[in-house]
Amino acid sequence: MERKLNFLESFSATGTDGASYKVLVYEHMARDESVADGVDHWESTGELEYRLSSGEQLEVHRDGAMRIARSGVQLNRAAAEQTLH
């Protein structure tokens, strides 16, 4: 199965180290082989991937908490960009 990443959004976050970070969010897409019309068809797998703009992987927990995998720095989304529920 062929897969690719589809860019969804980016936002600013502040780390517990006091630094500002840019977070990029991607969704994993899989090629839909069931349609053979000569056009590429892609479907979301439901899996999201969070990375810093530098390429470092982020761990995201169910409660929305984010942590830089390599360093353990916790990130908080910038208040002005948080979604209201």
PyMOL CGO cylinders between C-alpha atoms (Angstrom):
from pymol import cmd
from pymol.cgo import CYLINDER

trace = [
    CYLINDER, 0.00, 0.00, 0.00, 1.43, 3.34, -1.03, 0.3, 1, 1, 1, 1, 1, 1,
    CYLINDER, 1.43, 3.34, -1.03, 1.24, 6.15, 1.53, 0.3, 1, 1, 1, 1, 1, 1,
    CYLINDER, 1.24, 6.15, 1.53, 1.95, 9.87, 1.63, 0.3, 1, 1, 1, 1, 1, 1,
    CYLINDER, 1.95, 9.87, 1.63, 1.62, 12.80, 4.03, 0.3, 1, 1, 1, 1, 1, 1,
    CYLINDER, 1.62, 12.80, 4.03, -0.91, 15.58, 3.49, 0.3, 1, 1, 1, 1, 1, 1,
    CYLINDER, -0.91, 15.58, 3.49, -0.21, 18.91, 5.24, 0.3, 1, 1, 1, 1, 1, 1,
    CYLINDER, -0.21, 18.91, 5.24, -3.16, 20.05, 7.38, 0.3, 1, 1, 1, 1, 1, 1,
    CYLINDER, -3.16, 20.05, 7.38, -2.06, 23.02, 9.49, 0.3, 1, 1, 1, 1, 1, 1,
    CYLINDER, -2.06, 23.02, 9.49, 0.70, 24.75, 11.38, 0.3, 1, 1, 1, 1, 1, 1,
    CYLINDER, 0.70, 24.75, 11.38, 0.64, 26.66, 14.66, 0.3, 1, 1, 1, 1, 1, 1,
    CYLINDER, 0.64, 26.66, 14.66, 2.93, 28.26, 17.20, 0.3, 1, 1, 1, 1, 1, 1,
    CYLINDER, 2.93, 28.26, 17.20, 3.71, 26.66, 20.54, 0.3, 1, 1, 1, 1, 1, 1,
    CYLINDER, 3.71, 26.66, 20.54, 5.76, 27.61, 23.58, 0.3, 1, 1, 1, 1, 1, 1,
    CYLINDER, 5.76, 27.61, 23.58, 8.00, 25.05, 25.26, 0.3, 1, 1, 1, 1, 1, 1,
    CYLINDER, 8.00, 25.05, 25.26, 8.67, 24.55, 28.94, 0.3, 1, 1, 1, 1, 1, 1,
    CYLINDER, 8.67, 24.55, 28.94, 12.21, 25.66, 28.02, 0.3, 1, 1, 1, 1, 1, 1,
    CYLINDER, 12.21, 25.66, 28.02, 10.80, 29.14, 27.18, 0.3, 1, 1, 1, 1, 1, 1,
    CYLINDER, 10.80, 29.14, 27.18, 11.46, 28.80, 23.43, 0.3, 1, 1, 1, 1, 1, 1,
    CYLINDER, 11.46, 28.80, 23.43, 8.90, 29.30, 20.66, 0.3, 1, 1, 1, 1, 1, 1,
    CYLINDER, 8.90, 29.30, 20.66, 8.28, 26.49, 18.19, 0.3, 1, 1, 1, 1, 1, 1,
    CYLINDER, 8.28, 26.49, 18.19, 6.37, 26.04, 14.94, 0.3, 1, 1, 1, 1, 1, 1,
    CYLINDER, 6.37, 26.04, 14.94, 4.34, 22.82, 14.87, 0.3, 1, 1, 1, 1, 1, 1,
    CYLINDER, 4.34, 22.82, 14.87, 3.30, 21.19, 11.58, 0.3, 1, 1, 1, 1, 1, 1,
    CYLINDER, 3.30, 21.19, 11.58, 0.42, 18.70, 11.41, 0.3, 1, 1, 1, 1, 1, 1,
    CYLINDER, 0.42, 18.70, 11.41, 0.09, 16.08, 8.67, 0.3, 1, 1, 1, 1, 1, 1,
    CYLINDER, 0.09, 16.08, 8.67, -2.40, 13.31, 7.99, 0.3, 1, 1, 1, 1, 1, 1,
    CYLINDER, -2.40, 13.31, 7.99, -1.32, 9.96, 6.60, 0.3, 1, 1, 1, 1, 1, 1,
    CYLINDER, -1.32, 9.96, 6.60, -2.95, 9.14, 3.28, 0.3, 1, 1, 1, 1, 1, 1,
    CYLINDER, -2.95, 9.14, 3.28, -3.16, 5.76, 1.54, 0.3, 1, 1, 1, 1, 1, 1,
    CYLINDER, -3.16, 5.76, 1.54, -3.70, 5.23, -2.17, 0.3, 1, 1, 1, 1, 1, 1,
    CYLINDER, -3.70, 5.23, -2.17, -7.15, 3.82, -2.93, 0.3, 1, 1, 1, 1, 1, 1,
    CYLINDER, -7.15, 3.82, -2.93, -6.39, 0.94, -5.31, 0.3, 1, 1, 1, 1, 1, 1,
    CYLINDER, -6.39, 0.94, -5.31, -10.09, 0.08, -5.73, 0.3, 1, 1, 1, 1, 1, 1,
    CYLINDER, -10.09, 0.08, -5.73, -10.60, 2.89, -8.28, 0.3, 1, 1, 1, 1, 1, 1,
    CYLINDER, -10.60, 2.89, -8.28, -8.83, 2.30, -11.59, 0.3, 1, 1, 1, 1, 1, 1,
    CYLINDER, -8.83, 2.30, -11.59, -9.72, 5.35, -13.65, 0.3, 1, 1, 1, 1, 1, 1,
    CYLINDER, -9.72, 5.35, -13.65, -6.19, 6.61, -14.34, 0.3, 1, 1, 1, 1, 1, 1,
    CYLINDER, -6.19, 6.61, -14.34, -6.38, 9.27, -11.61, 0.3, 1, 1, 1, 1, 1, 1,
    CYLINDER, -6.38, 9.27, -11.61, -4.69, 8.94, -8.22, 0.3, 1, 1, 1, 1, 1, 1,
    CYLINDER, -4.69, 8.94, -8.22, -7.21, 8.58, -5.40, 0.3, 1, 1, 1, 1, 1, 1,
    CYLINDER, -7.21, 8.58, -5.40, -6.10, 8.97, -1.78, 0.3, 1, 1, 1, 1, 1, 1,
    CYLINDER, -6.10, 8.97, -1.78, -7.92, 8.32, 1.49, 0.3, 1, 1, 1, 1, 1, 1,
    CYLINDER, -7.92, 8.32, 1.49, -7.05, 9.42, 5.00, 0.3, 1, 1, 1, 1, 1, 1,
    CYLINDER, -7.05, 9.42, 5.00, -5.90, 6.60, 7.28, 0.3, 1, 1, 1, 1, 1, 1,
    CYLINDER, -5.90, 6.60, 7.28, -7.05, 8.60, 10.32, 0.3, 1, 1, 1, 1, 1, 1,
    CYLINDER, -7.05, 8.60, 10.32, -3.46, 8.84, 11.58, 0.3, 1, 1, 1, 1, 1, 1,
    CYLINDER, -3.46, 8.84, 11.58, -2.01, 12.29, 12.32, 0.3, 1, 1, 1, 1, 1, 1,
    CYLINDER, -2.01, 12.29, 12.32, 1.66, 13.17, 12.59, 0.3, 1, 1, 1, 1, 1, 1,
    CYLINDER, 1.66, 13.17, 12.59, 3.00, 16.20, 14.48, 0.3, 1, 1, 1, 1, 1, 1,
    CYLINDER, 3.00, 16.20, 14.48, 6.48, 17.56, 13.79, 0.3, 1, 1, 1, 1, 1, 1,
    CYLINDER, 6.48, 17.56, 13.79, 8.42, 20.70, 14.53, 0.3, 1, 1, 1, 1, 1, 1,
    CYLINDER, 8.42, 20.70, 14.53, 9.38, 22.82, 11.51, 0.3, 1, 1, 1, 1, 1, 1,
    CYLINDER, 9.38, 22.82, 11.51, 12.92, 21.50, 12.10, 0.3, 1, 1, 1, 1, 1, 1,
    CYLINDER, 12.92, 21.50, 12.10, 11.60, 17.97, 11.42, 0.3, 1, 1, 1, 1, 1, 1,
    CYLINDER, 11.60, 17.97, 11.42, 11.72, 16.66, 15.00, 0.3, 1, 1, 1, 1, 1, 1,
    CYLINDER, 11.72, 16.66, 15.00, 8.94, 14.23, 15.91, 0.3, 1, 1, 1, 1, 1, 1,
    CYLINDER, 8.94, 14.23, 15.91, 6.41, 15.22, 18.57, 0.3, 1, 1, 1, 1, 1, 1,
    CYLINDER, 6.41, 15.22, 18.57, 4.52, 12.90, 20.88, 0.3, 1, 1, 1, 1, 1, 1,
    CYLINDER, 4.52, 12.90, 20.88, 0.88, 13.92, 21.26, 0.3, 1, 1, 1, 1, 1, 1,
    CYLINDER, 0.88, 13.92, 21.26, -1.22, 12.42, 24.03, 0.3, 1, 1, 1, 1, 1, 1,
    CYLINDER, -1.22, 12.42, 24.03, -4.98, 11.87, 24.07, 0.3, 1, 1, 1, 1, 1, 1,
    CYLINDER, -4.98, 11.87, 24.07, -5.45, 14.94, 26.27, 0.3, 1, 1, 1, 1, 1, 1,
    CYLINDER, -5.45, 14.94, 26.27, -3.68, 17.07, 23.62, 0.3, 1, 1, 1, 1, 1, 1,
    CYLINDER, -3.68, 17.07, 23.62, -0.41, 17.42, 25.56, 0.3, 1, 1, 1, 1, 1, 1,
    CYLINDER, -0.41, 17.42, 25.56, 2.60, 17.65, 23.23, 0.3, 1, 1, 1, 1, 1, 1,
    CYLINDER, 2.60, 17.65, 23.23, 6.20, 16.73, 23.98, 0.3, 1, 1, 1, 1, 1, 1,
    CYLINDER, 6.20, 16.73, 23.98, 9.35, 16.84, 21.85, 0.3, 1, 1, 1, 1, 1, 1,
    CYLINDER, 9.35, 16.84, 21.85, 10.31, 13.16, 21.65, 0.3, 1, 1, 1, 1, 1, 1,
    CYLINDER, 10.31, 13.16, 21.65, 14.09, 13.64, 21.77, 0.3, 1, 1, 1, 1, 1, 1,
    CYLINDER, 14.09, 13.64, 21.77, 14.36, 16.28, 24.51, 0.3, 1, 1, 1, 1, 1, 1,
    CYLINDER, 14.36, 16.28, 24.51, 11.20, 15.80, 26.59, 0.3, 1, 1, 1, 1, 1, 1,
    CYLINDER, 11.20, 15.80, 26.59, 10.29, 19.51, 26.39, 0.3, 1, 1, 1, 1, 1, 1,
    CYLINDER, 10.29, 19.51, 26.39, 6.53, 19.99, 26.85, 0.3, 1, 1, 1, 1, 1, 1,
    CYLINDER, 6.53, 19.99, 26.85, 4.77, 22.29, 24.35, 0.3, 1, 1, 1, 1, 1, 1,
    CYLINDER, 4.77, 22.29, 24.35, 1.68, 24.43, 24.79, 0.3, 1, 1, 1, 1, 1, 1,
    CYLINDER, 1.68, 24.43, 24.79, -0.21, 25.77, 21.80, 0.3, 1, 1, 1, 1, 1, 1,
    CYLINDER, -0.21, 25.77, 21.80, -0.20, 29.58, 21.66, 0.3, 1, 1, 1, 1, 1, 1,
    CYLINDER, -0.20, 29.58, 21.66, -3.34, 30.86, 23.44, 0.3, 1, 1, 1, 1, 1, 1,
    CYLINDER, -3.34, 30.86, 23.44, -4.51, 33.05, 20.52, 0.3, 1, 1, 1, 1, 1, 1,
    CYLINDER, -4.51, 33.05, 20.52, -4.56, 30.01, 18.22, 0.3, 1, 1, 1, 1, 1, 1,
    CYLINDER, -4.56, 30.01, 18.22, -6.42, 27.55, 20.45, 0.3, 1, 1, 1, 1, 1, 1,
    CYLINDER, -6.42, 27.55, 20.45, -9.74, 26.30, 19.13, 0.3, 1, 1, 1, 1, 1, 1,
    CYLINDER, -9.74, 26.30, 19.13, -12.81, 27.11, 21.22, 0.3, 1, 1, 1, 1, 1, 1,
    CYLINDER, -12.81, 27.11, 21.22, -15.22, 24.22, 21.86, 0.3, 1, 1, 1, 1, 1, 1,
]
cmd.load_cgo(trace, "trace")
